[in-house]
Amino acid sequence: MANTTFLQQIAQVILNEYSDKLSDTIIILPNRRAKVFLIDALKKQASKTIFSPEIISIEDFVQDLAGIRSIDSVELLFEFYTIYLEITDKDKEPFETFANWAKTLLQDFNEIDRYLLEPDKVLKYLENIKEIEHWSVDVDKRTDLIDKYLIFWKKLPLYYHSLYQYLLEKGVGYQGLIYREAVRNLNHFSETKKDKNYIFAGFNALNQAEEKIVQHLLALDKAKIYWDIDEVFLRDKYHDTGLFQRRFQSEWPYYKTNPYEWITTDYQQDKNIQVIGTPKSIGQAKIVGDIIEKHSNDNNGQLQNVAVVLGEESLLLPILYSLPSNVDALNITMGFSSKNNPAQLLMAKLFKMHTNALSRNASSYVLYYKDVLDILTHPLMEPFVNASELVNRINQNNYTFILQKKILELHPNGNELFQLLFQKWDTNSVTVLENLSRILLLIKSNLSRDNEEEKITNAFVYSIFKVINQLISYFSSHENIDNIDTLYAIYKQVIDVAEVSFEGEPLNGLQIMGVLESRVLDFETVIITSVNEGKFPAGKSMNSFIPYDVKRELGLPTFKEKDAIYTYHFYHLLQRAKNVYLLYNSDSEGLDAGEKSRFITQLEVEKQPKHNLSFQIYNADVPDIAHQPIIVPKSESVMQRLREIAEKGFSPSSLTAYIRNPIQFYFQRILRISETDEVEENIAVNTLGTIIHGALEELYKPLIGKILIENDIKICIKNIDEEVLIQFKKEYKEGDIKKGRNLLAYEVAKRNVLNFLKTELEAIQKGDQIQIIALESKLERVLEHPNLPFPVKIAGNVDRIENRNGKIRIIDYKTGKVEKGSVTLKFWKGLTEDISSDKIIQILAYAFMYEPQSNGLEMEAGIISFKNLKSGFLPFNYKAGKEVIEVISPEIMSNYLEEIVILLNEIVNVDVAFEEKV
């Protein structure tokens, strides 16, 4: 039996020993999935056409035995709440609070029933423990809270019996109730099914009820049971893999006269086991892809005897993206949690947007822009709602909070899906759920059935659609818990237990499965991921009201037994495999830290003679150079664009952009790629600067050409509030400036303008004669030079030009802080090589452009910094030894142009590529 799988052996037994009574034979397996593989084994071994025997899972068999339908965990929670409300006189808890403790209590009820314990005895035991914990000689120290707490523990038997009876009358039950009733119905069942034969195959751990059922049928000679355990584990009394089966072998009366079948020697055979550690969980996905690609190449693309077992389900999607392109057949069999499901994330965003709107003001129904954009740009929405224009409009107009009515106005041609997304939510849960159900149906109708990627998306959408429809059914029949907050709380709890089911061909291609789905199955090559402590095995989790010592006393399973179950699954995967890859996260720090599983250490310590065990740490290939600078040679089309810019004009800011990073200049000016608009929830620094510039321009506009007097400035000061508000509306559009940071920014803008006007007023009072020549004036001038291949125009807008005391002054406003050192120059050489000289390059460019209009007057160019107003006007100054020159003389202009020509020559030189600065 060395190279034969367990299910092939079972098929042999069925065909050899039960061929004449197949119609009366029932095969019971640990899960439904194994049925497909057993039928395939029978088909391959049968020499003639036969009717397949009935093959069912243990849970289906027990349901038949009890005659009770299984109820799912969410429906059970609703039914329990109905009972709770009936038997609770006062202080009834809302559903959300009730659900928190009820889920744990139902798990305990389930365990009590599966292990056939006396419920009153167990629950009374719990009550006594709690009484002792809160025992006090001084009765007065007992608070109302403690009394209520103790009443809760007293009521546990009442909760149990009321729920049990209620479910029984409805003909439904949770797993434990069905098991208890199955055991009660055992004699009657075996009497009515006298002609049936049962084969139990591939089991390991059994609860009390299962043991009783199996032993009863064995005693009547109506059943046979075939285990699957290697002698290495059965003989070693300390090995957890054989924990349960050693007890069955020694304690069951059946084995006093019958052999224990089957004990194999497969685990001891030749095996190549590779243990691979890699930093971070995600690295394992890449390794899985590499292993599968190598295996596929070595076996002519054949992968049906290869299984990937995920110790952590969240690795499913990264692994799917890492699979090589030659994997053409794939079967995913595992419970993939809906928490990370794209369709569920969309539902969560919808709940967030609408519950926020309801909590703000249900009548006005205001939506927050981030919630709206999250939905419109969601991958399941973006292709189908055609709302890119609306997204741009929200970004451009700075809508922060938007009326629901306004959204529909902004996108009047929105399709049915768009209308449903932004339809006002009713406070009626069923109406909301029906709306969500229609949304999911519309998404599904838009998805292609032929596209492989969209098939997976379809599975995601369908799984959430089922959950939503389930909730419609529950809420329709439970009107006592009808409000949106409760609905969302329940939805989140349901999603915790909901799983995505993928369709695939179980017998063909690569198998990807969870740990529990691997039961009873054997593969030649096994790749197991996340073999870390806390993942595989899962570690301690005591989600129960029953303390550990009580569980030990009563024979209930503890984490010790759960560990033993995981140990069995792990070693069973290795039992008949020839090639095993164990992958684990080797990173010992951070949130994603991992510790090598004890199973790996166990393999080392208990190494079998024929096992070839190897260890390696896999580190991703890191290139020697993390980032290669972008280099763009100047093609003919680039040169053509440069000539266009030269004709229209290089702005001073584009020259400094080139100095900062040539690639930035290339993207912005050559390719004309601009930054996308985004909503400014809080006013950005550049927006604030634009507002201050705009306000000063509008306030001074009526004064252009005249010599300023005190009264002119006083009128400007009076109009500050109104003008700054106008500029805010113009720049910030629909953004809210009435509260928070935006209100502060509005006040800062007003204060900056006021402070500037005050300095202006002081200057006039001191006797300065100021005449404004131009505001936000567009200047341009063509620069011709023998070193340039063609004439280049310099063009740009200057904030203010004035005649102050007979001298031309060119002013550039800066909202940031500028010190005198930023406009001081000591050496002309290398001026355009250093970005720290950007302000000098800009203000001298304005001087160059205005020079022909200066009419021979002396000229200064400089900066007024709103964060350094006390320093006043900061003129460009050149330090020639001890002399400081502020007036822009022909010599200064000549030196400046020499440096600018060097820069322009580099920009327009066909042989100098645009090279990124890093």
Stockholm file with secondary structure:
# STOCKHOLM 1.0

chainA/1-918         MANTTFLQQIAQVILNEYSDKLSDTIIILPNRRAKVFLIDALKKQASKTIFSPEIISIEDFVQDLAGIRSIDSVELLFEFYTIYLEITDKDKEPFETFANWAKTLLQDFNEIDRYLLEPDKVLKYLENIKEIEHWSVDVDKRTDLIDKYLIFWKKLPLYYHSLYQYLLEKGVGYQGLIYREAVRNLNHFSETKKDKNYIFAGFNALNQAEEKIVQHLLALDKAKIYWDIDEVFLRDKYHDTGLFQRRFQSEWPYYKTNPYEWITTDYQQDKNIQVIGTPKSIGQAKIVGDIIEKHSNDNNGQLQNVAVVLGEESLLLPILYSLPSNVDALNITMGFSSKNNPAQLLMAKLFKMHTNALSRNASSYVLYYKDVLDILTHPLMEPFVNASELVNRINQNNYTFILQKKILELHPNGNELFQLLFQKWDTNSVTVLENLSRILLLIKSNLSRDNEEEKITNAFVYSIFKVINQLISYFSSHENIDNIDTLYAIYKQVIDVAEVSFEGEPLNGLQIMGVLESRVLDFETVIITSVNEGKFPAGKSMNSFIPYDVKRELGLPTFKEKDAIYTYHFYHLLQRAKNVYLLYNSDSEGLDAGEKSRFITQLEVEKQPKHNLSFQIYNADVPDIAHQPIIVPKSESVMQRLREIAEKGFSPSSLTAYIRNPIQFYFQRILRISETDEVEENIAVNTLGTIIHGALEELYKPLIGKILIENDIKICIKNIDEEVLIQFKKEYKEGDIKKGRNLLAYEVAKRNVLNFLKTELEAIQKGDQIQIIALESKLERVLEHPNLPFPVKIAGNVDRIENRNGKIRIIDYKTGKVEKGSVTLKFWKGLTEDISSDKIIQILAYAFMYEPQSNGLEMEAGIISFKNLKSGFLPFNYKAGKEVIEVISPEIMSNYLEEIVILLNEIVNVDVAFEEKV
#=GR chainA/1-918 SS CTTSCHHHHHHHHHHHHSGGGGGGEEEEESSSTHHHHHHHHHHHHCSSCCCCCEEEEHHHHHHHHHTCEECCHHHHHHHHHHHHHHHCCSSCCCHHHHHHHHHHHHHHHHHHHHTTCCHHHHHHHHHHHHHHHTCCSCGGGCCHHHHHHHHHHHTHHHHHHHHHHHHHHHTEECHHHHHHHHHHTHHHHHHHTTTCEEEEESCCCCCHHHHHHHHHHHHTTCEEEECCEEHHHHHCTTCGGGHHHHHHHHHCGGGGTSCCCCEECGGGSCEEEEEEEESSTHHHHHHHHHHHHHHHHHTTTCCTTEEEEESSGGGHHHHHHHSCTTCCCEEEESCEEGGGCHHHHHHHHHHHHHHHHHHHHTTTCEEEHHHHHHHHTSTTTHHHHCCHHHHHHHHHTTCSEEEHHHHHHHSTTCCHHHHHHTSCCCSCHHHHHHHHHHHHHHHHHHSCSSCHHHHHHHHHHHHHHHHHHHHHHHHHHCGGGCSHHHHHHHHHHHHHHCEECCCCCTTSSEEEEETGGGTTCCCSEEEEECCBTTTSSCCCCCCSSSCHHHHHHHTCCCHHHHHHHHHHHHHHHHHSCSEEEEEEECCCSSTTCCCBCHHHHHHHHTCCTTEEEEEEECCCCCCSSSCCCCEECCCHHHHHHHHHHHHHCBCHHHHHHHHHCHHHHIIIIISCCCCCCCCCSSCCHHHHHHHHHHHHHHHHGGGTTSBCCHHHHHHHHHTHHHHHHHHHHHHHTTCCCSSHHHHHHHHHHHHHHHHHHHHHHHHHHTTCCEEEEEEEEEEEEEECCTTSSSCEEEEEEEEEEEEETTEEEEEEEESSCCCGGGGEESCCTTGGGCGGGHHHHHHHHHHHHHGGGSTTCCEEEEEEEGGGGGGCEEECEEEETTEEECSCCHHHHHHHHHHHHHHHHHHHCTTSCEECCC
#=GC SS_cons         CTTSCHHHHHHHHHHHHSGGGGGGEEEEESSSTHHHHHHHHHHHHCSSCCCCCEEEEHHHHHHHHHTCEECCHHHHHHHHHHHHHHHCCSSCCCHHHHHHHHHHHHHHHHHHHHTTCCHHHHHHHHHHHHHHHTCCSCGGGCCHHHHHHHHHHHTHHHHHHHHHHHHHHHTEECHHHHHHHHHHTHHHHHHHTTTCEEEEESCCCCCHHHHHHHHHHHHTTCEEEECCEEHHHHHCTTCGGGHHHHHHHHHCGGGGTSCCCCEECGGGSCEEEEEEEESSTHHHHHHHHHHHHHHHHHTTTCCTTEEEEESSGGGHHHHHHHSCTTCCCEEEESCEEGGGCHHHHHHHHHHHHHHHHHHHHTTTCEEEHHHHHHHHTSTTTHHHHCCHHHHHHHHHTTCSEEEHHHHHHHSTTCCHHHHHHTSCCCSCHHHHHHHHHHHHHHHHHHSCSSCHHHHHHHHHHHHHHHHHHHHHHHHHHCGGGCSHHHHHHHHHHHHHHCEECCCCCTTSSEEEEETGGGTTCCCSEEEEECCBTTTSSCCCCCCSSSCHHHHHHHTCCCHHHHHHHHHHHHHHHHHSCSEEEEEEECCCSSTTCCCBCHHHHHHHHTCCTTEEEEEEECCCCCCSSSCCCCEECCCHHHHHHHHHHHHHCBCHHHHHHHHHCHHHHIIIIISCCCCCCCCCSSCCHHHHHHHHHHHHHHHHGGGTTSBCCHHHHHHHHHTHHHHHHHHHHHHHTTCCCSSHHHHHHHHHHHHHHHHHHHHHHHHHHTTCCEEEEEEEEEEEEEECCTTSSSCEEEEEEEEEEEEETTEEEEEEEESSCCCGGGGEESCCTTGGGCGGGHHHHHHHHHHHHHGGGSTTCCEEEEEEEGGGGGGCEEECEEEETTEEECSCCHHHHHHHHHHHHHHHHHHHCTTSCEECCC
//
